[in-house]
């Protein structure tokens, strides 16, 4: 993925994000707030899960271009996945951001963030939505 | 002004985040280095010359602080780790006993977490009532609003001298006179005001004042708590240990030292106190009036120039002070700060630790420029140049 395409992808998802507008617990969604302790990003993310599958995902809040776009791209990819598939995707994404070995094939548009480690202070921005989704998964396990 | 005194400025960076911390002149660094290299000893003990010398300079700093803020005696100066510790000591060491359920504390939503948060905890603990004095349309605090908020139950007015977001210089003298007349205790968070304007606790009837060394050219880890002697006598220490007690025994008899020593338990930050002394002496040489007018001129210039930039929204244009808060239209403040960082310009994005202020401002997060006397018009021009190309922002940061 070339730099220009990555930039366009990030910008497109920042300016016109997927499913912005939070649906909450009253609509049967699991909601998790995620914020970056070292800066000011603050997002709520919610997933609707039925029969072990994510059937919808929404978010809202105030965050930078990296956090917002990463949330948009990740949530779009999550819809339709089983819990196991979703976990795998999030883990794989986290590995990519943290510069560990990861499966490039499965990343799709999330590859837009593959070089984010070059700006270490932005890694937490890119990881923000992944943290919230992981938390929701943990919550599910407990139920 | 005086840029040659600041080794940091050789980096070529433009430092506009003085509200967060300030740069350090070489004299401050040298004085601390000298302590560590030539008379590195603990204070208030030791029958040897270098300990005596360290103790002497430590106590001289109290005198320097006293003169700097116009206090009546050096016993009214307590060294702390910073404004946060000073405020916590005042609020939990004094007000927790002094205030009773139903008593009112006048405060504003523009206050920093270090002032507002301890009072919010005290409100829960002992049932005092925090009354938020309304801010004016430009988010500043006016004397009349304070006057109107005073009731028979009001016991304290607790505000910053200069607010750290909007940057307005509060009418301390008028409010102090009011407090004196009504018998209220006047607590001032001086973290943003003491470094930038002349402070006089006696003339302004300030009962308690807190400030930090690092925002006024000094090192981190050192701050000051000023209190009127009579009030300090009633304040309780929050920390017990060495150097603050007179005597104690296993039967539980404890006798503590006099004010201010009872509030300085354990080995204090000696090098930092020495650094603070150099910093204050340096500031006094420049003159606080000169500092204040230089910053006001820079602000005026920046605000005037920004009028030519339709994409920039300034939120405190007409406020008298050295802060400019703004956003680039449709750009998240953090992205704007990251963009400016690409030009070597250091700014701060966010709520600036005054999280209750978002209930008043039209936006939650802003970019803050906070000047000090070493900033220049040329640096402001470089900022303007960067902002003039802000349509390329995402090409730069992504």
HADDOCK unambig.tbl for C-alpha pairs under 7 A between the chains (distance, minus, plus):
assign (segid A and resid 7 and name CA) (segid B and resid 398 and name CA) 5.83 0.50 0.50
assign (segid A and resid 40 and name CA) (segid B and resid 350 and name CA) 5.76 0.50 0.50
assign (segid A and resid 63 and name CA) (segid B and resid 332 and name CA) 6.95 0.50 0.50
assign (segid A and resid 64 and name CA) (segid B and resid 332 and name CA) 5.63 0.50 0.50
assign (segid A and resid 64 and name CA) (segid B and resid 334 and name CA) 6.23 0.50 0.50
assign (segid A and resid 64 and name CA) (segid B and resid 335 and name CA) 5.91 0.50 0.50
assign (segid A and resid 65 and name CA) (segid B and resid 335 and name CA) 6.89 0.50 0.50
